[in-house]
Amino acid sequence: MSYDQDLGSELTGTTLWRDGWPVYDRGETVCVIGAGPSGLTAIKNLKEAGFGVDCYERETGVGGAWNWRHDRSPVYASTHLISSKPLTQFPDFPMPDDWPDYPHHARVLSYLERYADHFELRPHIWFGTEVVKVEPADNGRWDVTTRSTSKYGGAERIHRYAGVMVANGHNWSPKMPAYEGLEDYRGDVIHAGAYKDSTQLRARRVLVVGGGNTGCDIAVEAAQQAARCWHSTRRGYWYAPKYVLGRPTDQVNDQLLALRAPMRLRQWFAHRTMRLAVGDVTRFGLPKPDHKIYQSHPVVNSQLLYYVGHGGIAPVPEIARFHRTSVELTDGRHIEPDLVVLATGYLPRFDFLEPELLGLDAHSRVSSGPEGGAESRPVVVGRPKLYLHSFPRRHPTLAVAGLVQPDAGVFPLAHWQSVVFARYLRARQSAPQRAAEFGRRIEKEAGGSWHEGRTTDSTRHWFEVSHGLYLRELQRALDTLEGAR
Ligand SMILES: Cc1cc2nc3c(=O)[nH]c(=O)nc-3n(C[C@H](O)[C@H](O)[C@H](O)COP(=O)(O)OP(=O)(O)OC[C@H]3O[C@@H](n4cnc5c(N)ncnc54)[C@H](O)[C@@H]3O)c2cc1C
């Protein structure tokens, strides 16, 4: 559906006015922002609960991060799932049996496209349309301002909705660390978001910064393609293999969860397994992990240690500062890469919402990218204070989907988040007492943690959840709203 097409017949209700601008009242329709995996499942579940749904997607296709055709997509040519197939797929739409345990990103996109087609979601999506503002209106309703992303621009339009589900993703706005001397450095520096395939590394001396899954993937590619590869990490990690006992690692953990094995027992088992399969990582020159396994989002990579062991990757500590032609490390060494890849993660951004609506706890103005243009403008970043990383206090008709970093796949959690949201919106009409009880739960528990381990305040850990614990809490929320349909 294109934005200008047949808008009139899409309107169910009256036109209101706000500060001299027309506001098209969409009645009980719910707005979804973004058509990535979380937005798609939100459209489906709201539709199934009987709501009209308008979804706005600024890109021209579905799939979000998994759609590599989109400029902001963080996937690179070799990206495969890190969470295995059964723990990633939506509960009501399995991936094909003949697909491997860890499908390639192109397959994940085709899965999402099939999902959109199967549940007839595309007619609800306004592609090439960006949400620029979401403001509270009366009775828990929301005024959503949108604008066409076409190069010819277009007028802003405001529609009023009964609820808004924000599914804008948190893996597209690069987190750029500040380094002394970086502006005078003569080598190339890119963020991992701009890394697309290994030809960018070929025959170059590459420094990869960051010990997360992306940093490890790129270091492994550099080991095979680059003239030299240094891998800088600031702390020790557990490098879990993709398979344990012949099964995908997350499935083994999930089996133990299903047997209700307590965290300590699972940690004991995992430490034993790691000792046997991986051994002491300090032997490879890597820092010792400073946390227990499962206390932090796992790094799943079977190849990193292999390439360290074969001399393809040289582990190095943090960067102290940049000089014109070299990089100084915290151990005093100087290295001379000609390409630095910053795999330093991404920041959540909600530019269209006033920070207090999500209860952002700390606001700092940061510049988000070296690439210039709109993405490098200052933005407000903070940690939203939400119940289940989804529901803001005082604004229960607004919810966020997909703002989680689980020890398994994101899709099933986003699915159940939107089921809860749909049930809540329904309960407001048909079971106000249950809805009020859910509202009180949000008030009380917003800002909690649904993660079994201790996490640091690093943005990398803000949204970590243990999927078993998290799903149980979602079930509790559903139980509160049960009977509300
Ligand atoms: C390298 C890499 C590997 C990963 N591996 C896994 C994995 O193995 N398993 C897993 O479960 N997850 C993985 N993830 C996480 C991945 O982000 C999620 O799987 C998933 O994409 C989250 O979906 P989402 O819909 O919440 O966000 P996204 O996929 O980011 O989609 C958000 C959508 O919202 C749109 N949007 C944003 N702002 C606006 C606006 N203002 N107006 C209109 N539209 C807007 C965007 O264009 C986008 O289409 C990985 C991520 C990366 C970077």
Ligand as a Chemical Component Dictionary entry (heavy atoms), coordinates in Angstrom:
data_LIG
# 
_chem_comp.id                   LIG 
_chem_comp.type                 NON-POLYMER 
_chem_comp.pdbx_formal_charge   0 
_chem_comp.three_letter_code    LIG 
# 
loop_
_chem_comp_atom.comp_id 
_chem_comp_atom.atom_id 
_chem_comp_atom.alt_atom_id 
_chem_comp_atom.type_symbol 
_chem_comp_atom.charge 
_chem_comp_atom.model_Cartn_x 
_chem_comp_atom.model_Cartn_y 
_chem_comp_atom.model_Cartn_z 
_chem_comp_atom.pdbx_ordinal 
LIG C1  C1  C 0 24.511 -9.702  13.518 1  
LIG C2  C2  C 0 23.233 -10.003 14.243 2  
LIG C3  C3  C 0 22.883 -11.314 14.522 3  
LIG C4  C4  C 0 21.693 -11.592 15.185 4  
LIG N1  N1  N 0 21.372 -12.901 15.430 5  
LIG C5  C5  C 0 20.207 -13.179 16.044 6  
LIG C6  C6  C 0 19.820 -14.541 16.279 7  
LIG O1  O1  O 0 20.545 -15.474 16.001 8  
LIG N2  N2  N 0 18.617 -14.773 16.857 9  
LIG C7  C7  C 0 17.772 -13.749 17.196 10 
LIG O2  O2  O 0 16.669 -14.009 17.675 11 
LIG N3  N3  N 0 18.120 -12.455 17.014 12 
LIG C8  C8  C 0 19.304 -12.151 16.446 13 
LIG N4  N4  N 0 19.644 -10.835 16.239 14 
LIG C9  C9  C 0 18.776 -9.764  16.756 15 
LIG C10 C10 C 0 17.792 -9.205  15.712 16 
LIG O3  O3  O 0 17.827 -7.832  15.828 17 
LIG C11 C11 C 0 16.407 -9.731  15.979 18 
LIG O4  O4  O 0 16.365 -11.078 15.520 19 
LIG C12 C12 C 0 15.268 -9.038  15.237 20 
LIG O5  O5  O 0 15.696 -8.441  14.045 21 
LIG C13 C13 C 0 14.556 -8.016  16.095 22 
LIG O6  O6  O 0 13.404 -7.646  15.383 23 
LIG P1  P1  P 0 12.694 -6.242  15.555 24 
LIG O7  O7  O 0 11.510 -6.270  14.675 25 
LIG O8  O8  O 0 12.477 -5.998  17.008 26 
LIG O9  O9  O 0 13.762 -5.151  15.080 27 
LIG P2  P2  P 0 14.340 -4.922  13.630 28 
LIG O10 O10 O 0 14.586 -6.216  12.960 29 
LIG O11 O11 O 0 15.471 -3.997  13.789 30 
LIG O12 O12 O 0 13.158 -4.180  12.840 31 
LIG C14 C14 C 0 12.757 -2.867  13.182 32 
LIG C15 C15 C 0 12.012 -2.250  12.001 33 
LIG O13 O13 O 0 11.462 -1.003  12.403 34 
LIG C16 C16 C 0 11.641 -0.039  11.356 35 
LIG N5  N5  N 0 11.654 1.297   11.948 36 
LIG C17 C17 C 0 12.512 1.774   12.872 37 
LIG N6  N6  N 0 12.181 3.034   13.214 38 
LIG C18 C18 C 0 11.096 3.362   12.475 39 
LIG C19 C19 C 0 10.286 4.549   12.380 40 
LIG N7  N7  N 0 10.536 5.639   13.116 41 
LIG N8  N8  N 0 9.248  4.540   11.520 42 
LIG C20 C20 C 0 8.971  3.442   10.776 43 
LIG N9  N9  N 0 9.702  2.304   10.819 44 
LIG C21 C21 C 0 10.748 2.262   11.665 45 
LIG C22 C22 C 0 12.972 -0.451  10.754 46 
LIG O14 O14 O 0 13.116 0.039   9.435  47 
LIG C23 C23 C 0 12.904 -1.973  10.810 48 
LIG O15 O15 O 0 12.344 -2.525  9.643  49 
LIG C24 C24 C 0 20.838 -10.534 15.593 50 
LIG C25 C25 C 0 21.215 -9.206  15.338 51 
LIG C26 C26 C 0 22.387 -8.938  14.680 52 
LIG C27 C27 C 0 22.763 -7.503  14.461 53 
# 
loop_
_chem_comp_bond.comp_id 
_chem_comp_bond.atom_id_1 
_chem_comp_bond.atom_id_2 
_chem_comp_bond.value_order 
_chem_comp_bond.pdbx_ordinal 
LIG C1  C2  SING 1  
LIG C2  C3  SING 2  
LIG C2  C26 DOUB 3  
LIG C3  C4  DOUB 4  
LIG C4  N1  SING 5  
LIG C4  C24 SING 6  
LIG N1  C5  DOUB 7  
LIG C5  C6  SING 8  
LIG C5  C8  SING 9  
LIG C6  O1  DOUB 10 
LIG C6  N2  SING 11 
LIG N2  C7  SING 12 
LIG C7  O2  DOUB 13 
LIG C7  N3  SING 14 
LIG N3  C8  DOUB 15 
LIG C8  N4  SING 16 
LIG N4  C9  SING 17 
LIG N4  C24 SING 18 
LIG C9  C10 SING 19 
LIG C10 O3  SING 20 
LIG C10 C11 SING 21 
LIG C11 O4  SING 22 
LIG C11 C12 SING 23 
LIG C12 O5  SING 24 
LIG C12 C13 SING 25 
LIG C13 O6  SING 26 
LIG O6  P1  SING 27 
LIG P1  O7  DOUB 28 
LIG P1  O8  SING 29 
LIG P1  O9  SING 30 
LIG O9  P2  SING 31 
LIG P2  O10 DOUB 32 
LIG P2  O11 SING 33 
LIG P2  O12 SING 34 
LIG O12 C14 SING 35 
LIG C14 C15 SING 36 
LIG C15 O13 SING 37 
LIG C15 C23 SING 38 
LIG O13 C16 SING 39 
LIG C16 N5  SING 40 
LIG C16 C22 SING 41 
LIG N5  C17 SING 42 
LIG N5  C21 SING 43 
LIG C17 N6  DOUB 44 
LIG N6  C18 SING 45 
LIG C18 C19 SING 46 
LIG C18 C21 DOUB 47 
LIG C19 N7  SING 48 
LIG C19 N8  DOUB 49 
LIG N8  C20 SING 50 
LIG C20 N9  DOUB 51 
LIG N9  C21 SING 52 
LIG C22 O14 SING 53 
LIG C22 C23 SING 54 
LIG C23 O15 SING 55 
LIG C24 C25 DOUB 56 
LIG C25 C26 SING 57 
LIG C26 C27 SING 58 
# 
